[in-house]
Amino acid sequence: MANNASWEKIFKDNDILKNDFSKTPFYLSAAMIKKSVQDFTKTTEKEVRCLCKMDTRESVPEIMKKNGLILLPVKNKYYVIVKGEGYVDIPEIKGEAELYHTKLDFNLDTAKIGNSEMQHLDFAYASSLIRTFMEDPSLVLTIRGRKYTPEFSYKVGNNLIETKGVQTEVDAGYEGKDKVVLIEAKNSSTKNTIIRQLYYPYRQWTEHTKKEVFLLFFEKRIDEYLIWQYKFTDKNNYDSIKLVKSKRYKIV
């Protein structure tokens, strides 16, 4: 849900549209948001966590869409509203799925229970599909769960954004002899996603390792496993995301 009524009031109370976005972003705190929506009754209309969750283009409130604005976290309880696209397409992978023969010589009974993003990703890794896609047999699981970013800056359009201590979460991260692979996983068809979900973990781990950091978007759809590889052509430019390659597999 885009929570249009809440964001209309937030924008009005704080005169956000009077800001010159060609020169500077608008800085918005959780306290400012709470003050504006204090009289709303539904959790989705007044909780900062819900209001600021804009993972796809469809979840962006109309007032932001009309003005070409996006919301990004810069530190705990602080955000910026900035002019920009902010989202990247997850294109359909055409053609027949490639049959992939698992490297395991036994069945994983426990992997068949449930339907979570994590278990599908774990099964793909256990079958060595992730290693095969990345052409790196040395990859091992080393990263999972929530972390906080170090201090870094980046550009969105003409604006320089400074950020520190933003919570990030990757579904899995793998380290090999010369690379680190970070994965954002979904278990339903996704048309687009906010660049931040890839960019913030990417910047976080490039600060912690000299190895090259690779980014994958992963989905399980019925009996197929889909993987897209993205990269940033300019480490300091949020908008420089590019699709490198994509493949769909059936594990047999």
N, C-alpha and C positions, 0 to 999 in steps of 0.2 A: 504493500500500500504506500502511496506517495504522501499521505497526510497533508493534503493541499491546504486545508483550512488552518492548520497549525503553522505551516510555513508562510502563508499569507500574513498571519499576525506577527510572526517573528520578523519578517521583512519590513512590515509597516512600523512596528514599535521601534526598530533600530535604524530606520531610514537607509536600509541597505542599498536600495537602487539609486541613491544619491551619490554613492561611491563611484569614483572614476576607475573602473576596472582595467582600463588600458594602462594605468600607471601603478596601481597597487591593489592587492587583494583586500578583502574585508575580513577583519579578525573577529571571531565570534566565540564566546565562552559558553560552557554548559550552564553557568549561572544566568546568563542573558537569555538563553533558550528557556530555562525553567521559569523565569519571571514572566515571559510572554505567554506561556501555555498553562499557567497555574490554574486557570479556571476551566480548562478542558477536563472531561471526566474519564474518558477511555485511556487505558494504559498506552495504546499505540499512538495517541494524540499528545501525550504529555511526557512520556519517558524519553530522556535524551538518547539513550541507547537505541530505541526504536526509531526515533525521528531521524537519526543520523546514519541509519543503515540504508545505504543506497547502492546495493551491489550490482544492479543492472540499470540500463537506461530507463526501463519501464518503472522503476521505483523512484525516479527523480521527480520531485514535486513540480507542478506546472509552472510556477513562478520562476523556477530555475531553468526549466527547459526553454521557456519563451525568451529568456535573456542570455542563453548560452553559458550558464554558470554551473559549477560543480562544487561539492563540499569535500574538503580533505582534512584529516586530523594533523595537527602539528606538535602537540604534546598532550599529556593527560588533561582532559577536560577543556581543551582549546582546539579550535578549528579555523580554517580559512575558507572563504568563499571566493573563487577565482574564475576568471573567464577561461573556458577550455572545453574540449570534447570529453576527456576523462574516461572514456570506455573503449574497449577493443572488441571487434567482432570475433566470434568463434564460428568460422565457416563450416558448412557441411563438407564432409570428406566423401568425395564421389568415388564410384566404382565398387567392385566387390571387396569384401573384407579378406585380408590375407590369412590363410590358415597358419597358425603358429603352434608348433609342437613343444609342449612344456618340457623343460629340462628335468622336472621331477620324475622319479621312477616309481612313485606311489601316489595314491589319491589323498586329497586333503578333505576329509569329511567335515571338519569344523568350518571350513571356508564356505560351505553351502548354507549355513544357518544365518538368517537375517538378510538385510539388504542395505548395508551402510557403505558410504563412500570409502571408509577406512578399510573394510574387509575386502572390497573389490581391488583396491590399490595394493593391499598386502598380498592378495592372491596373484596379481600381475607380477609383483616383485619376486614372490616365491617361485613362480614359474620361469623367472629370468627374462620376462618380457621387457621390463624397464632397461635392464642391461643390454638386451638385444637392440632396442630402439636407439639407445645412446651409443651403441657399439663400444661398450666398456664393461668387460667382465669383472673389473675390480670394484664396482660400486657396492657399498654396504650401507645399511640404514644407520644414520647418526643423528638425525634431526627430527623432532616431532613435538608438537604442542606450541604453547605460547611463549613468546620472548618479547623483549623491549628493544627498540632500535637505539643505536648510538646517535650522536649528533651528526646530521648531514644536511646539505642544502641541495636544491635542484630547481630547475626552471619549468614553469608552465607558461607557454607563450612568452610574453615579455617580463613576467613576474618571477622574482626569486623567492623561493619558499624555504624557510629555515625550520627544521624539525628535530625533535629529540624526545626519546622515551615514549614513542608510540607503540602500543601493543600490536604485535603481528602474530600470525599463526599460519604455519604451513602444514599440509596434511602429511607430508613426508619429505625428508631431505636425505640424499645419499651422497656419500663422499667416496671418490676413487683416488687413484694415484695422482691424477692431475686435474680433476674437476670436482665440482659440487653441483648436484642436481636438485632443484627445489620443485615440488609438485603441488599444484592446486587441483583438488579432485572434486567431482560432482557425480551424482548417480542419477541425474535426469538431464534431458536435452537442454542445453544452454546456448542461447543465440549471441550473447555478449556478456562481458563482465567488466567491472571497474578495474582500471589499470593498476590502481593502488594495491590490489591483492597480489599482484606480481611484482610491482616496483619496490614496495617497501621491504619485503623480505630479500629481494635482490640487492638493494643498497645495504641492508643490514649485514648480509653475509659477505659482500665484497669488502666490507670494512674489517672482517674477521679472518679472511683468508686471502692468500695470493693466488690460489688456484682459480681457474675460470669458473664462473657461476652460470649454470644453465637453468632455463625455466620451462617447465612442462605444465600443460593443462590436460587433465585426464578425466575421461568419462566412461562409465559402464552403461550401455544401452542394451537391454534384453540379454543377448548372448554375445555381444560384441564389446571390445575394448578400444576406445578411441584416444589417440594421443596427439596433441599439438605442441610443437616447440616454438617458443617465442624468444626474442632477444631485444635488447635496447642498443641501438646503434650509437647512442651517445649516453654514457653512464649518468650524466648530469641533466639529461632532458627527459622529463616525464612522458612527453609526447612521441618519443623516438622508438616506440615499440613496433616490431615487425614480426610477421609470421615467417619462420624458417622452413619448417616442413610439418607434415601431418600424415598419420596412418591409422587405419582401422584393422583390427585383428579379431580372429576367433581362436581361442585357446583350445587345443585338442590334445 
